[in-house]
């Protein structure tokens, strides 16, 4: 007991705690109807993409304890109630939604099979999939609404900190180590197995420590640009670049700080967009999906010499099936596959249809020139808004709005445009511009996977699997305007999540909150967004900081341009527009 109290005090003194909220248990939970069958949802939530996000096998993860010592005994890191505090939604497999694993894993450094030194059996892999970051959750009056393809209210940064602290405590606390080793090896494992396990563990911890060192160094050298992500946001493109150009190759010069967090985007309809990402930077679905998998640490051979170069653990079958589930067949009159959720009037207050009708008139005059007509109208499906992609399908042409016009925070688009990388020699990467270099690297990894299939994938099949679209990469100082179906279910708003509610978004920037709290799951159905009242362990967003700016997309007095896109709306007009957006 004395030792436990001493450890608790030590962790408190050195700051080895991870403050995250504690949430009440909802009275009931329900998945909203979005066109998927339950078995399709269940598969998607845990489909293995080949990732090893945390750099450790499933057996390590399941054996680790929470970072803060507890006087009441060992509490496990993998406890669903604990993971829920970071925003992970409990799944039906014992792992949260978006966690996937499979038998057989390679070590991320050696790319050799990783086996249990106790019995020689292969460890299981463990990594994140699309569903981790793209599954939404709203709570209203104690009732939990779960939304496939929505914006997760997840704090990955805090979870990474908890994992690192747990591993450090396991390494240096002999009692923790004994419990950890017994769980992984079994209680009767010989001393030699314990020694081998410790070597494996130190290797994983060293890799994690190297990345932490780069995080600290990058923040110190670019402190004016460093931006905390917090709940509901991730600097996804910079993190992908760090993983593939720095972590995988140990190239410190290619590591950069998080400077441009974006809200986790909702992904229904995305397979049918001509370009994806907030800045409209990626054209091909396979590059988008494989790039995401590489960004959450799919092991890849970047050795640049020998026959294994670009060989990876990408699970191409999963990537293809995921895209098919999201897309469905060519939409005609409505999106197929995963659809936007309808406002659930059995849980949330009913829509004021008369007020929504007034909002519809405002939408037609103010919004649809950029965001297109509403998807539940015939105008949206007019052939002029769609173009053939060469594979017997048509894709929706989206508008790309220059930052000079829309006036929103420039960091995500500009930082991608300006980032440079130095690829390892011998990998065949001819570009130094980050986006173009990433496109080349991902394409080479995909092609290696196609080549390694027996027999190799024919070119015609490759074209179809790639969505019949080229590997188009661009980095314009602009953001795309996507359709607004289901927008009500995707707070916070703007690409960087810097505006908490739809009502605030329709208000002049001077009336938007300059700081608010994220982490509270309670939903505000009137203003449409999360409750921003502070709770213990949440994240405070400072909207005056570059990367967090809440400027632009303004309905305000003054001439059009420089962020002003329409006239100032009365409070009644804002309410009408909000009510209409609930119907989409």
C-alpha positions, -999 to +999 in steps of 0.1 A: +000+000+000+029+024+009+045+017-025+012+023-043+008+056-026+044+066-033+039+058-070+007+078-071+025+108-056+055+104-079+032+103-110+014+134-098+046+153-091+062+146-125+030+151-144+026+115-155-011+117-155-035+118-184-065+140-177-095+129-197-132+132-190-153+107-172-187+102-188-220+089-174-233+057-189-260+065-214-295+053-207-296+037-242-275+036-274-287+034-310-270+032-344-288+055-368-301+041-400-277+048-428-282+020-454-259-006-439-269-040-427-257-049-391-233-075-404-218-049-428-213-024-399-198-051-377-173-060-404-163-024-412-158-016-375-129-041-372-117-048-407-079-053-408-061-028-430-027-042-421-019-014-396+003-015-365-006+019-352+008+016-317+039-003-326+030-033-303+011-065-308-023-071-294-009-093-266+012-063-253-018-040-255-040-064-236-014-069-209-006-032-201-021-014-172-034+021-171-006+047-166-017+061-132-010+036-104-041+026-084-041+018-047-070-006-054-050-028-077-041-031-114-065-015-139-061-024-175-053+000-203-077-020-226-106-016-202-135-004-225-146+021-198-111+036-198-108+037-236-142+054-237-128+084-218-105+091-249-135+088-272-132+052-284-166+036-288-170+001-273-172-026-300-187-061-300-154-080-304-138-069-271-119-041-289-133-006-296-148+004-329-119+011-353-095-013-336-085-043-358-062-072-354-053-105-371-030-135-364+005-129-375+024-096-373+058-083-384+080-062-362+078-026-375+116-022-375+129-055-388+097-065-408+103-101-396+076-122-379+070-112-343+065-142-321+059-149-284+091-160-268+071-181-244+058-206-269+070-194-303+034-187-314+029-156-337+016-125-320-016-108-332-014-075-349-033-044-336-040-012-354-065+015-361-088+015-391-110+041-408-138+036-383-118+048-353-118+084-365-149+083-387-176+072-363-196+099-346-214+100-313-239+125-299-257+123-265-291+139-259-308+137-225-288+106-217-295+088-250-265+080-272-267+083-310-240+065-329-232+075-365-212+055-390-189+076-411-194+106-388-168+128-370-153+111-340-149+130-307-116+114-301-084+126-284-057+105-300-029+127-286-040+120-250-043+083-257-008+082-272+004+098-240-014+073-219+001+044-239+036+058-236+034+064-199+019+029-194+049+014-212+074+034-193+059+025-160+059-012-171+096-010-181+108+006-148+084-008-122+094-045-115+060-054-101+042-041-132+067-059-153+061-092-135+023-089-140+028-079-177+051-107-184+029-133-167-001-121-189+019-123-221+041-154-215+021-173-189+030-176-152+054-205-156+075-191-184+113-197-181+137-169-173+150-169-209+115-161-222+113-132-198+146-119-210+136-122-247+103-105-239+120-076-222+142-071-253+112-070-275+095-046-252+125-023-250+126-022-288+090-011-290+095+015-263+126+028-280+107+033-312+080+052-293+106+072-275+122+082-308+090+095-321+083+114-288+117+130-291+109+142-326+076+156-314+093+177-287+121+188-311+096+198-338+075+218-314+106+236-301+118+246-335+084+256-348+067+267-316+049+295-334+032+269-356+027+241-332-010+235-325-026+210-301-052+188-317-074+179-287-108+162-290-124+157-324-094+169-345-062+155-360-034+170-381-039+140-404-018+150-434+012+161-414+010+129-393+009+107-424+040+125-437+058+121-404+050+084-404+061+075-439+090+100-444+104+102-409+093+074-385+096+045-410+130+057-422+143+074-391+148+106-410+147+134-384+148+162-409+115+150-424+096+153-391+074+183-386+051+196-359+013+195-358+004+229-373-030+223-390-055+201-371-087+194-389-120+180-377-124+143-385-143+146-417-176+127-423-171+102-451-206+094-465-207+103-502-169+107-504-163+078-528-183+098-554-164+131-550-140+140-578-114+151-552-112+144-515-095+159-484-105+193-471-081+210-495-092+188-525-057+173-527-063+136-536-081+122-566-077+084-565-097+064-540-070+037-536-043+063-529-066+079-504-073+046-486-038+031-488-023+065-477-045+065-447-034+030-438+003+039-442-003+069-420-015+048-391+016+027-394+012-002-418+047-018-419+064-011-452+099-020-464+116+013-473+151-001-471+157+011-507+178-020-515+170-056-521+140-075-534+117-064-505+115-027-513+079-014-510+066-047-497+040-040-471+014-054-448-014-036-466-045-057-467-057-047-502-088-069-500-100-049-469-093-016-486-113-026-516-143-039-497-143-008-474-145+014-504-173-007-519-193-006-487-190+032-485-198+038-521-224+012-530-235+012-567-236+043-589-260+066-571-292+077-590-314+101-572-298+093-538-265+082-525-261+044-522-237+027-498-233+046-466-258+074-465-261+105-443-282+100-412-316+116-410-324+138-380-339+113-355-371+130-344-379+101-321-349+112-299-342+148-308-368+176-309-389+175-341-380+198-370-401+229-374-411+223-410-425+257-416-393+274-404-373+249-424-391+258-456-380+294-451-345+282-446-347+262-478-353+295-497-322+310-480-302+279-488-310+282-525-299+318-526-269+317-503-254+282-501-260+260-531-238+279-555-208+265-536-222+234-518-244+224-547-282+219-544-293+198-515-288+160-522-325+154-515-335+175-545-336+167-582-313+196-590-284+178-572-286+149-597-285+170-628-260+156-653-242+189-655-229+184-619-214+150-626-187+138-649-176+104-662-145+089-646-136+066-674-147+034-656-184+035-664-192+057-634-198+094-628-183+115-600-196+147-584-177+178-594-170+198-563-160+235-561-126+244-548-128+278-532-096+299-528-087+309-493-086+345-505-123+342-511-135+319-483-112+335-457-110+304-434-078+293-416-051+288-442-029+263-423-040+230-436-039+239-473-008+262-471+013+240-449+007+210-472+017+232-502+048+245-485+061+213-469+092+197-484+106+162-477+139+145-485+132+109-496+157+082-491+178+076-522+170+045-541+132+046-535+125+062-568+109+093-554+116+122-577+096+149-559+105+169-528+071+186-525+054+167-497+021+160-515+036+149-548+063+128-530+036+111-508+015+104-539+045+087-556+054+067-524+018+054-519+014+045-555+047+025-555+035+006-523+001-001-540+018-014-572+041-036-552+010-052-535-005-057-569+027-072-582+031-096-553-003-112-558-001-146-576-007-141-604+000-104-604-031-082-608-038-074-644-037-037-654-074-036-662-082-049-628-058-024-612-075+004-629-109-007-616-096-012-581-081+023-582-115+037-590-107+043-626-091+076-616-055+087-619-031+094-590-039+131-591-022+151-563-025+188-559-019+213-531-039+245-538-044+273-513-081+265-513-108+243-497-135+222-513-172+228-507-189+194-502-226+186-501-242+193-467-263+161-463-260+151-427-241+182-417-261+185-385-244+153-372-208+165-377-198+191-351-176+210-347-176+230-379-153+246-405-125+223-417-105+229-385-134+225-361-130+261-349-167+269-348-188+248-323-224+251-337-242+257-370-258+288-355-224+302-347-212+294-382-240+314-397-232+343-374-206+370-382-171+360-371-172+387-344-201+369-328-184+335-328-168+323-296-131+329-295-125+300-272-146+270-263-143+235-249-144+202-267-149+168-251-185+172-239-207+147-258-240+164-250-257+176-281-274+210-285-303+205-309-312+242-311-279+256-321-268+222-335-234+213-321-218+200-290-224+215-256-192+236-251-195+240-213-162+229-197-159+195-181-129+180-163-103+166-187-116+184-218-098+205-244-099+242-247-097+255-283-082+290-287-097+303-320-071+332-321-043+308-329-031+300-364-045+266-372-075+273-350-088+305-366-126+308-368-125+334-395-141+334-429-172+317-444-189+348-431-224+362-436-217+398-426-220+434-436-196+448-462-184+438-497-181+402-508-146+387-507-119+383-481-140+358-462-174+375-466-196+352-487-230+367-481-250+394-463-255+395-426-283+373-415-309+382-389-312+358-359-345+346-375-328+339-408-300+320-391-326+299-372-344+291-404-312+280-421-303+258-392-337+242-392-334+235-430-300+219-426-315+195-401-336+181-430-306+172-452 
